[in-house]
Amino acid sequence: MPSTQNASSSKGPTTVLLQISNIPEQSSFQEVKKAFDNLLLFRKRDVRIQYTLTLAQGGTYEGQRNGGAGIIELSSNTDARILTSRIQRPEFKIRGNVIYFATMSGSLAKAPRVFNNFFCPRIKEEARLKKEESLFKLKHRVRVCKVQFGVLGRKPDELFIEWEGDYDPESLTARIDTDKRIAFLSFEDTRDEDNPRSIQIEMGGHSDDFLRRVTIPMQHIKSLSIAYDFGQPFVHMVLHCPPSFEIREQWRASCGNPVNDKRQSWRRLMALDAAHERVVPFASRSLRIVFTRDSQHLENFMEMSKYVRLPTLKQSDAENIYKTDLFSPKELRKFDQLIASLPWVVAFQCEALLRNCLLTTPEIFSLEKDIRRLLKFSTRHAAEVLRLYVSLVGGVASSGENINSCFKRAERECNERGSDEALVSPPLGTFECRHITVTPTSFLLQGPDSEQSNRVIRRYGPEFEEYFLRVAFADEGGFRYRSEFDVKTHDFIRERVGSVLKGGLTVANRNFEFLAYSSSSLGKHSVWFVSPFEHPVYGYVTAEAIRTGLGDFSGDIRKPARYAARISQAFSSTDPTVTVQPHEIVEKPDIVSEDGKEFTDGVGTISPMLADEIWEKLKALRPLKSREHLVKPSAYQIRLGGYKGVVSVDYSLKGRLICPRKSMKKFEAFGSLDIEIAKAFDQPGSMYLNRPLIMLLETLGVKHHAFIALQDVAMEQAKEALKYPDSTAMLLELHGIGSAYKLPSLLHRLESYGLTQLHAKDVFIRRILNYSLYHVKRELKNHTRIPVIDSWTLVGVADEYSVLEEGEIYACVSRAGKPPIYLEGDCMISRSPTIHPGDVQNARAIGRPRRGLENLVNCVVFATKGSRPLPSCLGGGDLDGDEYCLVMLPDLHPPKYDTAAPYENVEHYQLDRPSTINDIADFFVEYINSDVVGIIATNHLMLADERPECARDKACLELAKLHSAAVDYKKTGTRVSLERVPKPAMKPDWRAGELNDPGNGDYYESDRALGVLFRRIELEPPEVMKTRSREPIPPEEAIQQQSVVEIALHPKLQRYLAEANLEEHEQEFAKLLSRYSCELKYQCVTHTVSQSPHARLTEEEVVAGIILERTHQPDKRKDMMIKLREQSNDLIYHVKAVISGDPNTEWTETDRLIRWLTRAWVALRVGYKKEKQVYGARSFQIIALGAVLDALDSLEALRIINAME
């Protein structure tokens, strides 16, 4: 709390508030007060001015005793004028710091800005009173008689109890138990920003050494019902995911401070006791809490439930409660015997049914006969039926369907789509990947899903893909592990995660062992596991054999983090392209400054001939029509043996040649000569403002109106988007929405084909657009993601020709069908993440190219002259794939730039012996425990918001230094202790997130740009928006898409399809629709933020590629959206490949295009015909309509060309 003390006991009727800043943070309250006493003493009369001094709370790093700011409350305007006169000459200083003063409305002296008003005692008092009111409302402790965990039955109000804790004083067990074990339920403020409130049930007796606790975050509660069992009230909670289980010593010694006594006093557990541990993986989402017969306890619970806005407490009839042993040792052994007798790909799906809490053991046994019947047909068919069944069975409770009829439905849908093993051959560079998520109580199974492969997977071939697993470690609900105020999680993570990494994992009766991780997966706490297998070429393949065969890592073998980073290079997701010969690889030296700084760190060159070969291979992976919108890249991010980085096309190189630099070589690879592409830079990236960049620009002097103007443009674009198809298409393109389904391209062409009614009145398309608009607004409000005009995001490369001078850059933006844009003039350049004020710099864009740069497009070329490489000034960037933001808009250019941070190298953690895989496992565990990059970045933003110097504040500069070290932790192994991280005094309103109320007393109203931008956008909950979007359209406005399309396209269709047999392909496309429907259902289930078995995305969300569900960890939603879009791309690639058909080389171009149009039109008609029978028919219509317009575009273009000839 802030330190406050009155210098005088009496106050006048009028008070004046002066805000003070630049107080030395090492000064104690007494030291600051004494300085003000001396300042305000009347020498002649020995009288002091009456005042109250308040200092902001300090952070946590060593030596910080105050927050560098505060409030002086004076009793009158006269006293304020006296103070003003005394601080002018000489300047008032404390420990050499000039103290700045400001009034609430303006500056008295050298105040850099008016402080946020939370420093005002009145505001602090209001927040305190709100907090006290909240605590008072939640003061009750409710006596609990029984805590029961179980599973829902298939009949209404049916619950099977699998574990019970009995704390009823009237029960037989309690009478026998002289300890009189008791349990209480309470509503708690957890101090956890993500889950600020929870329900906690504390259990134990007075003679117990340990107390146990069940913690249920309120956001994880799906539904609540209340009923009576023989007059005894109980509450039944259905949870999205299991609660947390914790333990603490009951009689631990006190340190004298109640707050510190509570800090990390509890430890995480997997289960409450041995009996609970057996059932906890399968029976933790239904919780029954039985209260005492004293009605006051139930009334208290209901009162607190209403206050915290829990789901509506439904009154229920007496439930049918059964105590069962569905997961007894006998039943689980029987299940293990069943899956041991099945092919592994089928057993995997059976284990998913159990582990994902979709079916109980008896229900799985009831399906055994059907499973074995399917296996007689084919193993793959049985696995696909079960995979579809996994996506369907979670919804049977709400639909009223039983599990057996659901299985028959899955089988029927798989039969309808045909027995083809796949829609078409999978794209080169993809594979079918299975996922495991290890949580504190269980592990969850998902897949197989199509994903981009890597060097290792491709080496052993598709028949051995099933021996590789991606394993992620996460808290319940799939969320990242987070530090909690009163719960110690580090030891639990070491035990839970470490035991799996070192002891292996058994999935569907097959043993897997830890293999490695990729650089990107480390940040997501995900790794690769492999099960040993016999290979016809490589013999017996184990994890150790794979790692040993990758290359020579002796240079980094003693540094576990760096050693793991080198191995991770082989596991990067890449596309395979061409193979080179050893003589075609020519290593080049790096260009360095006089003091050894590398201008070419991570970048080499490639010849045009070899680059063209790569591009042809990559284009073959793209749909035919989409290739027209691509620009041949000038740069590629590559992996080649032990090399990694970027190569730019050097037109002075002849033949097949690739020239990596020495800085790109990370290890000596064994015989790997394939050029793998991590990314081809064929399109310029849009540029968006974000919160860290806005905070830095405000620090550097950019005014609020510049940000507000851009936000207004973005909001106006969003509002106009629903009026005109072209406006909508531009908005979707700008925000990357609907790209998999080519929705922007479809909308662009509606007017030219007379189909604008679809944009205005088609119910399905309208809902997609409403959902998309909501997503855009949410990004603008909660993440301040604002698009910037005349600005781009481009990959960095080096000036190989030495034609750029220090501080100069060259950039040419090229888009298909549009003239090139040469950036010229002052350019503000940055690289994400931005955290230090010097991470934003000015560069001079030269405009038209100089010699050698003519053919470089969609990349920014940096000079190789000067004292320091410009990329290294931008958050410590380099040229191995980093992308840079180039802003040409003058309003966003700061009046003055700060000096870049030095970004010195951090010492690597090193052993006195060679590292083993167990050392890598230990590092991975410690990385989960010590991954503080996000915490540092968040604290930096909040501290910058509250401090007068903004991001130039000493604490913020210290955080910038720590952030750099934390980012490098994955390579250096040198962690940043959370104890060193300064913390803010309070949280600004823009930090409230999606699920918290910024007006609840926990947040102050920020007057920074972020606060202003946050409050300017009103956003209703997505549930309300969804309900409103599904309101029926008045009959006079409703249209039938089929009739509109047929009327509009009839003239052109008659020209090309007059003689076509439109019945020929109907059966083929009916099967295609069924296959598409199965995959769509699977995507709707597997891409939800919640891990609840009943959660589903809507079809509209899948088409848009967005997820509307609110969450306290939006990064997880972002990851799920990326995955959703990738898998939608693969699915639609398959569907369009079938629609276009196999081209006959003897056909003319006209015949080929007419056949394409015929097949697309039949597919569209099938979509219309099956609209009410088949789930996904509406989105299938969008794919087919896009194909029809693509074919018509090509035919019309060919007709014009023929006419000209």
RATA-V216875 format. One record per backbone hydrogen bond with DSSP energy under -0.5 kcal/mol. CO is the residue of the C=O (numbers start at 0). NH is the residue of the N-H. If there is no record, write none. Layout:
CO:NH / CO:NH
This chain:
2:54 / 4:52 / 15:17 / 15:73 / 16:103 / 17:71 / 18:101 / 19:69 / 20:99 / 23:26 / 24:64 / 24:65 / 27:31 / 28:32 / 29:33 / 30:34 / 31:35 / 32:36 / 33:37 / 34:38 / 35:39 / 37:40 / 39:48 / 40:42 / 41:45 / 41:46 / 46:41 / 49:74 / 50:6 / 50:7 / 51:72 / 52:4 / 53:70 / 54:2 / 55:66 / 60:63 / 62:64 / 67:21 / 67:22 / 68:55 / 69:19 / 70:53 / 70:72 / 71:17 / 71:73 / 72:51 / 73:15 / 74:13 / 75:79 / 76:80 / 77:81 / 78:82 / 79:83 / 80:84 / 81:85 / 82:86 / 83:86 / 84:87 / 84:88 / 86:91 / 90:92 / 91:98 / 93:96 / 96:93 / 99:20 / 100:107 / 100:108 / 100:110 / 101:18 / 105:102 / 108:110 / 115:118 / 116:119 / 119:123 / 120:124 / 121:125 / 122:126 / 123:127 / 124:128 / 125:129 / 126:130 / 127:131 / 128:132 / 129:133 / 130:134 / 131:135 / 132:136 / 133:137 / 135:138 / 139:141 / 139:186 / 140:142 / 141:184 / 142:291 / 143:182 / 144:166 / 145:289 / 146:164 / 147:287 / 148:161 / 148:162 / 149:285 / 150:159 / 154:157 / 156:319 / 157:152 / 158:160 / 158:321 / 159:150 / 160:323 / 162:148 / 163:165 / 164:146 / 164:166 / 166:168 / 167:170 / 170:174 / 171:175 / 172:176 / 175:177 / 176:179 / 178:205 / 181:203 / 182:143 / 183:201 / 184:141 / 185:187 / 185:199 / 187:189 / 187:197 / 190:192 / 195:189 / 195:190 / 196:217 / 197:187 / 198:215 / 199:185 / 199:201 / 200:213 / 201:183 / 202:211 / 203:181 / 204:207 / 208:249 / 208:250 / 210:247 / 211:202 / 212:214 / 212:245 / 213:200 / 213:215 / 214:216 / 214:243 / 215:198 / 216:219 / 217:220 / 219:221 / 219:239 / 222:237 / 223:313 / 224:235 / 225:315 / 226:233 / 227:229 / 228:231 / 230:232 / 231:228 / 232:290 / 233:226 / 234:236 / 234:288 / 235:224 / 236:238 / 236:286 / 237:221 / 237:222 / 243:214 / 244:268 / 245:212 / 246:266 / 247:210 / 248:251 / 255:257 / 256:260 / 257:261 / 258:262 / 261:264 / 265:487 / 266:246 / 268:244 / 272:276 / 273:277 / 274:278 / 275:279 / 278:281 / 278:282 / 283:242 / 284:238 / 285:149 / 286:236 / 286:288 / 287:147 / 287:289 / 288:234 / 288:290 / 289:144 / 289:145 / 292:294 / 293:296 / 293:297 / 294:298 / 295:299 / 296:300 / 297:301 / 298:302 / 299:303 / 300:304 / 301:305 / 302:306 / 303:307 / 304:309 / 305:308 / 311:223 / 311:313 / 313:225 / 318:320 / 319:158 / 321:160 / 321:323 / 324:327 / 327:331 / 328:332 / 329:333 / 330:334 / 331:335 / 332:336 / 333:337 / 334:338 / 335:339 / 336:340 / 337:340 / 338:341 / 342:345 / 342:346 / 343:347 / 344:348 / 345:349 / 346:350 / 347:351 / 348:352 / 349:353 / 350:354 / 351:355 / 352:357 / 352:358 / 353:356 / 359:363 / 360:364 / 361:365 / 363:366 / 364:367 / 366:370 / 367:371 / 368:372 / 369:373 / 370:374 / 371:375 / 372:375 / 372:376 / 373:376 / 373:377 / 377:381 / 378:382 / 379:383 / 380:384 / 381:385 / 382:386 / 383:387 / 384:388 / 385:389 / 386:390 / 387:391 / 388:392 / 389:393 / 391:394 / 392:395 / 394:398 / 395:399 / 395:400 / 401:405 / 402:406 / 403:407 / 404:408 / 405:409 / 406:410 / 407:411 / 408:412 / 409:413 / 410:414 / 411:415 / 412:416 / 414:417 / 426:429 / 428:452 / 430:432 / 430:450 / 432:447 / 432:448 / 433:469 / 434:445 / 435:437 / 435:471 / 436:438 / 436:443 / 437:473 / 441:438 / 443:436 / 445:434 / 448:432 / 450:430 / 452:573 / 453:457 / 454:458 / 455:459 / 456:459 / 456:460 / 460:463 / 461:464 / 463:466 / 464:467 / 466:530 / 467:433 / 468:470 / 468:528 / 469:435 / 469:471 / 470:526 / 471:437 / 471:473 / 474:477 / 475:478 / 478:474 / 484:263 / 485:265 / 486:483 / 486:488 / 487:267 / 488:492 / 489:493 / 490:494 / 491:495 / 492:496 / 492:497 / 493:497 / 494:498 / 495:499 / 496:500 / 497:501 / 498:502 / 499:503 / 500:513 / 504:506 / 504:511 / 506:509 / 509:506 / 511:504 / 512:529 / 515:527 / 517:521 / 518:522 / 519:523 / 520:525 / 521:524 / 524:472 / 526:470 / 527:514 / 527:515 / 528:468 / 529:512 / 532:534 / 532:540 / 534:538 / 538:534 / 538:540 / 539:541 / 540:532 / 541:545 / 542:546 / 543:547 / 544:548 / 546:549 / 546:550 / 547:550 / 549:669 / 550:552 / 551:667 / 552:555 / 552:556 / 553:556 / 555:558 / 556:914 / 557:559 / 557:910 / 558:562 / 559:563 / 560:564 / 561:565 / 562:566 / 563:567 / 564:568 / 565:568 / 566:569 / 567:570 / 568:571 / 569:454 / 569:455 / 574:676 / 577:674 / 580:583 / 581:584 / 583:585 / 583:657 / 584:586 / 587:661 / 589:591 / 590:598 / 590:599 / 592:595 / 596:592 / 596:598 / 599:601 / 599:602 / 600:878 / 601:645 / 603:647 / 604:658 / 605:649 / 606:610 / 607:611 / 608:612 / 609:613 / 610:614 / 611:615 / 612:616 / 613:617 / 614:618 / 615:619 / 617:620 / 618:621 / 622:626 / 623:626 / 624:627 / 625:628 / 626:629 / 633:648 / 634:680 / 635:637 / 635:646 / 636:677 / 636:678 / 637:644 / 638:675 / 639:642 / 641:665 / 641:666 / 642:639 / 644:637 / 645:603 / 646:635 / 647:605 / 648:650 / 649:652 / 652:607 / 654:609 / 654:656 / 656:606 / 657:585 / 657:659 / 658:604 / 659:587 / 660:663 / 660:664 / 661:664 / 663:643 / 663:665 / 666:668 / 667:551 / 668:670 / 670:672 / 672:579 / 673:675 / 674:576 / 675:638 / 675:677 / 676:574 / 678:636 / 679:681 / 680:633 / 681:630 / 684:792 / 686:787 / 688:785 / 689:693 / 690:694 / 691:695 / 692:696 / 693:697 / 694:698 / 695:699 / 696:701 / 697:700 / 699:894 / 699:895 / 702:705 / 702:706 / 703:706 / 703:707 / 704:708 / 705:709 / 706:710 / 707:711 / 708:712 / 709:713 / 710:714 / 711:715 / 712:716 / 713:717 / 714:718 / 715:719 / 716:720 / 717:721 / 718:721 / 719:722 / 719:723 / 723:727 / 724:728 / 725:729 / 726:730 / 727:731 / 728:732 / 729:733 / 730:734 / 731:735 / 731:736 / 732:735 / 737:742 / 738:741 / 741:745 / 742:746 / 743:747 / 744:748 / 745:748 / 746:749 / 746:750 / 748:752 / 749:754 / 750:753 / 754:757 / 754:758 / 755:758 / 755:759 / 756:760 / 756:761 / 757:761 / 760:1038 / 761:765 / 762:766 / 763:767 / 764:768 / 765:769 / 766:770 / 767:771 / 768:772 / 769:773 / 770:774 / 771:775 / 772:776 / 773:777 / 774:778 / 775:779 / 776:780 / 777:781 / 777:782 / 778:782 / 778:784 / 782:690 / 783:785 / 784:786 / 785:688 / 787:790 / 789:887 / 790:686 / 791:885 / 792:684 / 793:883 / 794:859 / 796:861 / 797:799 / 798:801 / 804:807 / 806:843 / 807:862 / 808:845 / 809:860 / 810:822 / 811:813 / 811:857 / 812:820 / 814:817 / 819:821 / 820:812 / 820:822 / 822:846 / 824:844 / 826:828 / 826:842 / 827:886 / 828:840 / 829:884 / 835:838 / 836:839 / 836:897 / 840:828 / 842:826 / 842:844 / 843:808 / 844:824 / 849:852 / 852:855 / 854:856 / 856:633 / 857:794 / 858:811 / 858:860 / 859:796 / 859:861 / 860:809 / 861:798 / 868:871 / 868:872 / 869:872 / 869:873 / 870:873 / 870:876 / 871:875 / 872:874 / 881:795 / 883:793 / 883:885 / 884:829 / 884:886 / 885:791 / 885:887 / 886:827 / 888:891 / 889:892 / 891:893 / 915:919 / 916:920 / 917:921 / 918:922 / 919:923 / 920:924 / 921:925 / 922:926 / 923:927 / 924:928 / 925:929 / 926:930 / 929:931 / 931:935 / 932:936 / 933:937 / 934:938 / 935:939 / 936:940 / 937:941 / 938:942 / 939:943 / 940:944 / 941:945 / 942:946 / 946:949 / 948:951 / 949:952 / 952:956 / 953:957 / 954:958 / 955:959 / 956:960 / 957:961 / 958:962 / 959:963 / 960:964 / 961:965 / 962:966 / 963:967 / 964:968 / 965:968 / 966:969 / 967:970 / 967:971 / 968:972 / 971:908 / 972:974 / 974:976 / 976:979 / 977:980 / 979:981 / 986:1003 / 987:990 / 988:991 / 991:995 / 995:997 / 996:999 / 1001:986 / 1003:988 / 1003:1005 / 1007:1011 / 1008:1012 / 1009:1013 / 1010:1014 / 1011:1015 / 1013:1016 / 1015:1017 / 1020:1023 / 1020:1024 / 1021:1025 / 1022:1026 / 1023:1027 / 1024:1028 / 1025:1029 / 1026:1029 / 1027:1030 / 1033:1036 / 1033:1037 / 1038:1040 / 1039:1043 / 1040:1044 / 1041:1045 / 1042:1046 / 1043:1047 / 1044:1048 / 1045:1049 / 1048:1052 / 1049:1053 / 1050:1054 / 1051:1055 / 1052:1056 / 1053:1057 / 1056:1059 / 1059:1061 / 1060:1063 / 1062:1065 / 1064:1068 / 1065:1069 / 1066:1070 / 1067:1071 / 1068:1072 / 1069:1073 / 1070:1074 / 1071:1075 / 1072:1076 / 1073:1077 / 1074:1078 / 1075:1079 / 1076:1080 / 1077:1081 / 1078:1082 / 1079:1083 / 1080:1084 / 1081:1085 / 1082:1086 / 1083:1096 / 1084:1087 / 1091:1094 / 1097:1101 / 1098:1102 / 1099:1103 / 1100:1104 / 1100:1105 / 1103:737 / 1112:1115 / 1112:1116 / 1113:1117 / 1114:1118 / 1115:1119 / 1116:1120 / 1117:1121 / 1118:1122 / 1119:1123 / 1120:1124 / 1121:1125 / 1122:1126 / 1123:1127 / 1124:1128 / 1125:1129 / 1126:1130 / 1127:1131 / 1128:1132 / 1129:1133 / 1130:1134 / 1131:1135 / 1132:1136 / 1133:1137 / 1134:1138 / 1135:1139 / 1136:1140 / 1140:1142 / 1142:1144 / 1143:1146 / 1147:1151 / 1148:1152 / 1149:1153 / 1150:1154 / 1151:1155 / 1152:1156 / 1153:1157 / 1154:1158 / 1155:1159 / 1156:1160 / 1157:1161 / 1158:1162 / 1159:1163 / 1160:1164 / 1161:1165 / 1162:1166 / 1163:1167 / 1164:1168 / 1165:1169 / 1167:1170 / 1169:1172 / 1169:1173 / 1173:1176 / 1175:1179 / 1176:1180 / 1177:1181 / 1178:1182 / 1179:1183 / 1180:1184 / 1181:1185 / 1182:1186 / 1183:1187 / 1184:1188 / 1185:1189 / 1186:1190 / 1187:1191 / 1188:1192 / 1189:1193 / 1190:1194 / 1191:1195 / 1192:1196 / 1193:1197 / 1194:1198 / 1195:1199 / 1196:1200 / 1197:1201 / 1198:1202 / 1199:1203 / 1200:1204
